[in-house]
Amino acid sequence: MSGDDDRAGRGRDLFLTDLWSLVVDEDGRVDGVPAWIESWFRGTPPGTAPDHPTAAALHRVLASGADADDLTDVVRAMQHEVVRNVCLLLDDPGLLGIRHDGPAWELTAISTAPPDRRPMGDLHPAFDEHDPSGRSGEPRGRPVPAHLPGHPPHARTAVAQARAGDRLAALRTWREATGATPAEAKAALDALLDGY
């Protein structure tokens, strides 16, 4: 690889790493709450609805019983899609089916010493390689909690695990959340599985 290609490659890697830093951190937490959610509620007194329309909508969604980790997964997936589409737009708008004529876009790395501009291409094929989770843009591999109106998160997660074929994980989830004995956890889980 020539020096010019190497500099363009390093610039592309840095740009893609920076893009991924803008996607919500699925593991970042503040006081047990996903950090991106906590940031929307920061400064809002406990027990009150936030003033900002987006924060207020998020407050309503969580108050309706939505799981904060499920919201994180959805937000991360949507952000991934948007940022990946920006890479496609920069590489070739035709790849998105937007248009085939008109201006083309180019990302250029600029070095100031000495002044130098290097175009960078092939962003979209390399974008998922920079996913800090190591999953190449794929969602987390945990079961989505079952839809069980009126049941707590541990019950919804345990049912999802059992339906996915992992009864041991389901029983462990139930026991850790409730302190139940193995027999009590099995009976409660079986009752839920029979009822839904």
Buried (B, 14 or more C-beta within 10 A) or exposed (E): EEEEEEBBBEBBBEBBEEBBEEBBBBEEBEEEBBBBBBBBBEEBEEEEEBEBEEBBEBBEEBEEBBBBBBBBBEBBBEBBEEBBBBBBBBBBBEEEEEEEEEEEEEBEBEEEEEEEEBEBBEBBEBBBEBBEBEEEBEBBEBBBBBEBEEBEBBBBBBBBBBBBEBBEBBBBBBBEBBEBEEEEBBEBBEEBBEEE
